[in-house]
Amino acid sequence: MKNIIITGTSRGIGYELALQFANAGHNVLAISRKTPQALIENEKISCLSIDLSDENEMQKVENFLSHSWKKVDVIIHNAGSLLLKPFSETSQTDFENIYKVNVFGVANLTRVCLPYLQKGSHVVTISSMGGIQGSLKFAGLAAYSSSKGAVITLSELLAEEYKERGIAFNVLALGAVQTEMLQEAFPGYEAPISAKGMADYIFDFALTGNKYYNGKVLEVSSSNP
């Protein structure tokens, strides 16, 4: 039984992951702004309503960990904010809003959890193929894709900084997955894999990937995009 923190659990991949880990007997801390009833009703899942763009809200996580778990085995940084807008119309505020969730949220949550991570802990950041250097890029995703590139480098740096403690940091750069967020950005596009299908892969990787990888970026995509 492991203690698993997952962000972005209100829908899509994060929602499927929370249920999958709970059903497998693990303890789950589900973090999202909105909390689905199915997660609230699951006895293995604790839910925190948190806006990851607000650093002050990380105190809720600190309070939970210090009073309840005492240790964290896995963090899955799954939450993401997407903006589809021409670069000429993308303001600094737009960039800041995306980076607050996709980059600063990852950094702040990791920092809060550091005292509770131990040898064998695994921090998995869900990035995007759009953040991979040299990959196919799409107009209108300047803020989103650049933020996903930033967390890749952040994870590589943290893997180096905390390798002596035995904490692994890895990134999964996902291709298109059939989620609500994808449909909102690209109406009518049909991705080759479902949210549950991708959750199946992430589930296994989060539990065992740190035995084989640290500081690595794995491209998880069967299509282009």
Backbone torsions as a table, in degrees:
resi	resn	phi	psi	omega
1	MET	NA	126.2	-178.9
2	LYS	-119.1	160.1	175.2
3	ASN	-99.1	117.2	-172.2
4	ILE	-118.8	125.6	173.0
5	ILE	-102.7	129.6	178.4
6	ILE	-130.3	131.3	175.5
7	THR	-102.3	160.0	179.1
8	GLY	68.5	47.9	-173.1
9	THR	-97.6	8.0	-177.6
10	SER	-73.8	-20.8	-177.6
11	ARG	-166.0	176.5	171.8
12	GLY	60.8	-141.7	-174.6
13	ILE	-61.1	-43.2	-178.4
14	GLY	-61.8	-41.7	177.9
15	TYR	-61.8	-47.3	-179.9
16	GLU	-63.5	-39.8	179.2
17	LEU	-64.4	-43.1	-179.3
18	ALA	-58.6	-45.9	179.6
19	LEU	-66.8	-39.9	-177.5
20	GLN	-64.9	-45.7	178.3
21	PHE	-65.3	-42.0	179.7
22	ALA	-63.4	-43.5	-179.7
23	ASN	-66.4	-22.0	177.4
24	ALA	-87.6	0.6	175.6
25	GLY	98.0	3.7	-179.4
26	HIS	-86.5	157.6	173.7
27	ASN	-86.4	133.2	-175.8
28	VAL	-123.6	132.6	167.2
29	LEU	-106.5	109.0	-177.4
30	ALA	-95.7	120.7	-176.9
31	ILE	-115.3	122.9	176.3
32	SER	-164.7	165.7	177.8
33	ARG	-72.9	-37.1	176.8
34	LYS	-114.5	142.2	-175.5
35	THR	-116.3	114.3	178.4
36	PRO	-65.3	145.4	-178.0
37	GLN	-60.1	-35.7	-178.4
38	ALA	-62.4	-30.9	178.2
39	LEU	-77.6	-39.7	179.5
40	ILE	-60.8	-38.0	-175.1
41	GLU	-80.2	-10.2	-178.9
42	ASN	-85.6	123.1	-174.6
43	GLU	-68.0	-16.9	179.3
44	LYS	-90.8	-4.0	-175.6
45	ILE	-113.5	126.6	169.9
46	SER	-103.6	136.0	-175.1
47	CYS	-115.7	134.9	172.8
48	LEU	-124.5	127.0	175.8
49	SER	-87.4	108.5	-173.5
50	ILE	-137.5	137.9	170.9
51	ASP	-93.8	106.2	-174.8
52	LEU	-64.9	-15.0	178.5
53	SER	-78.2	-9.3	-178.6
54	ASP	-107.9	106.5	-177.1
55	GLU	-57.2	-33.8	-177.9
56	ASN	-62.8	-26.3	-177.7
57	GLU	-73.8	-10.9	177.4
58	MET	-66.0	-17.3	177.7
59	GLN	-61.6	-29.3	178.0
60	LYS	-63.4	-37.8	178.2
61	VAL	-68.6	-45.1	178.4
62	GLU	-57.5	-44.1	179.7
63	ASN	-62.3	-42.5	-179.7
64	PHE	-64.4	-47.5	-176.0
65	LEU	-66.2	-40.7	-176.9
66	SER	-70.0	-26.3	-177.5
67	HIS	-100.7	-19.7	-171.2
68	SER	-118.7	-59.8	-168.6
69	TRP	-92.2	-45.4	-176.1
70	LYS	74.2	-20.7	177.5
71	LYS	-147.9	155.3	177.6
72	VAL	-128.5	125.6	-179.7
73	ASP	-92.7	-37.8	-176.4
74	VAL	-141.3	136.1	168.1
75	ILE	-119.1	130.3	173.8
76	ILE	-117.1	105.1	178.3
77	HIS	-80.8	89.4	-175.3
78	ASN	-103.5	-23.8	-176.4
79	ALA	-60.7	142.7	178.8
80	GLY	-153.8	149.6	175.9
81	SER	-119.2	133.1	-175.3
82	LEU	-120.8	138.5	176.1
83	LEU	-130.0	125.8	176.0
84	LEU	-112.6	103.5	-175.3
85	LYS	-157.9	140.5	177.0
86	PRO	-54.8	142.4	-177.5
87	PHE	-57.2	-37.9	-178.3
88	SER	-62.7	-20.3	-179.8
89	GLU	-104.5	-0.8	-176.8
90	THR	-88.9	113.2	-176.1
91	SER	-84.5	171.2	175.2
92	GLN	-61.3	-37.7	178.0
93	THR	-62.2	-39.6	176.6
94	ASP	-59.5	-47.5	178.9
95	PHE	-60.8	-44.7	-178.6
96	GLU	-61.3	-41.6	-178.9
97	ASN	-63.6	-40.2	178.1
98	ILE	-68.8	-44.6	-177.6
99	TYR	-68.8	-30.0	179.2
100	LYS	-60.7	-37.7	179.2
101	VAL	-85.8	-51.7	-168.8
102	ASN	-78.2	-23.4	-178.7
103	VAL	-119.2	-59.3	-176.8
104	PHE	-65.1	-36.0	177.8
105	GLY	-61.8	-41.5	177.5
106	VAL	-63.5	-47.1	-178.9
107	ALA	-63.9	-45.3	-176.0
108	ASN	-67.8	-42.0	179.5
109	LEU	-66.6	-40.9	178.0
110	THR	-61.0	-42.9	-179.0
111	ARG	-61.4	-43.4	179.7
112	VAL	-63.4	-35.6	-176.4
113	CYS	-82.8	-15.5	-174.3
114	LEU	-50.2	-43.9	-179.4
115	PRO	-64.1	-17.4	-175.6
116	TYR	-104.2	-6.2	175.1
117	LEU	-82.6	147.5	-175.6
118	GLN	-140.9	177.8	177.4
119	LYS	-55.9	126.9	-177.7
120	GLY	97.4	-8.1	177.4
121	SER	-71.0	151.7	-175.8
122	HIS	-131.6	122.8	177.1
123	VAL	-108.0	117.0	-177.0
124	VAL	-113.4	122.0	177.4
125	THR	-106.5	127.5	178.3
126	ILE	-88.0	110.3	177.5
127	SER	-106.9	-156.9	-175.6
128	SER	-140.8	151.5	174.1
129	MET	-57.9	-26.4	178.2
130	GLY	-65.2	-18.0	178.7
131	GLY	-92.8	-1.4	-179.3
132	ILE	-85.5	128.0	179.1
133	GLN	-62.0	129.6	177.8
134	GLY	89.1	-4.7	178.8
135	SER	-79.0	166.0	176.1
136	LEU	-62.6	129.8	-179.9
137	LYS	-110.8	158.7	-177.6
138	PHE	-125.5	133.8	178.9
139	ALA	-59.7	142.0	177.1
140	GLY	94.7	-4.7	-176.7
141	LEU	-112.8	29.1	-176.2
142	ALA	-57.6	-47.5	-177.7
143	ALA	-69.4	-47.2	-176.8
144	TYR	-63.6	-54.9	-174.3
145	SER	-66.7	-36.6	178.2
146	SER	-67.5	-33.9	177.3
147	SER	-66.9	-36.0	179.3
148	LYS	-71.2	-27.6	172.1
149	GLY	-70.5	-36.0	-178.5
150	ALA	-64.6	-41.2	-178.2
151	VAL	-72.3	-22.8	174.2
152	ILE	-63.5	-49.8	179.4
153	THR	-65.3	-39.1	177.7
154	LEU	-57.9	-45.1	-178.7
155	SER	-65.4	-39.3	177.7
156	GLU	-61.9	-40.5	180.0
157	LEU	-67.3	-42.7	-179.2
158	LEU	-67.0	-34.7	176.6
159	ALA	-59.4	-40.1	178.3
160	GLU	-70.8	-42.9	-174.7
161	GLU	-67.8	-31.4	-174.5
162	TYR	-115.1	17.7	-178.5
163	LYS	-66.4	-30.7	-179.9
164	GLU	-68.9	-21.5	176.6
165	ARG	-88.0	-4.8	177.7
166	GLY	78.0	21.3	178.2
167	ILE	-97.3	126.6	-178.7
168	ALA	-98.2	139.0	175.8
169	PHE	-124.5	120.5	178.5
170	ASN	-134.8	161.3	-178.5
171	VAL	-124.9	137.0	169.9
172	LEU	-110.4	114.7	179.1
173	ALA	-94.2	105.1	-173.5
174	LEU	-86.6	146.4	168.5
175	GLY	-85.5	-157.5	-176.9
176	ALA	-70.0	130.5	176.7
177	VAL	-128.1	139.8	-175.8
178	GLN	-74.5	85.6	179.7
179	THR	-122.6	168.3	177.5
180	GLU	-62.3	-37.7	-178.9
181	MET	-64.4	-39.6	178.3
182	LEU	-64.0	-42.1	-179.0
183	GLN	-66.1	-34.5	178.3
184	GLU	-67.3	-36.3	-178.2
185	ALA	-82.2	-38.8	-176.7
186	PHE	-131.1	75.8	-177.7
187	PRO	-56.1	131.3	176.3
188	GLY	91.5	-13.5	179.5
189	TYR	-74.3	135.1	179.6
190	GLU	-108.3	111.9	179.5
191	ALA	-79.1	155.2	-175.9
192	PRO	-78.7	-9.9	-177.5
193	ILE	-137.5	144.0	-178.5
194	SER	-84.1	166.4	176.9
195	ALA	-61.3	-41.3	179.6
196	LYS	-66.4	-40.0	178.8
197	GLY	-60.9	-42.8	178.0
198	MET	-69.5	-36.2	178.1
199	ALA	-60.8	-36.0	178.0
200	ASP	-59.0	-43.2	-179.5
201	TYR	-67.5	-47.1	-177.6
202	ILE	-64.1	-36.9	178.3
203	PHE	-54.4	-53.0	-179.0
204	ASP	-65.9	-42.0	-178.0
205	PHE	-64.9	-40.8	-178.5
206	ALA	-62.1	-34.9	-177.4
207	LEU	-83.4	-28.8	-172.2
208	THR	-126.6	-15.9	-173.7
209	GLY	-61.5	-28.5	-178.4
210	ASN	-71.1	-10.7	174.7
211	LYS	-74.1	-22.3	-173.4
212	TYR	-117.6	-21.9	-173.3
213	TYR	-133.8	147.9	167.2
214	ASN	-153.7	130.4	-178.8
215	GLY	71.9	24.2	-174.9
216	LYS	-110.4	155.4	176.1
217	VAL	-117.5	117.0	179.6
218	LEU	-104.9	126.3	178.4
219	GLU	-85.0	118.0	-176.7
220	VAL	-115.3	85.9	-175.0
221	SER	-153.8	132.1	178.1
222	SER	-107.5	7.9	-177.5
223	SER	-146.0	174.9	175.5
224	ASN	-131.9	96.1	14.7
225	PRO	-76.5	NA	NA
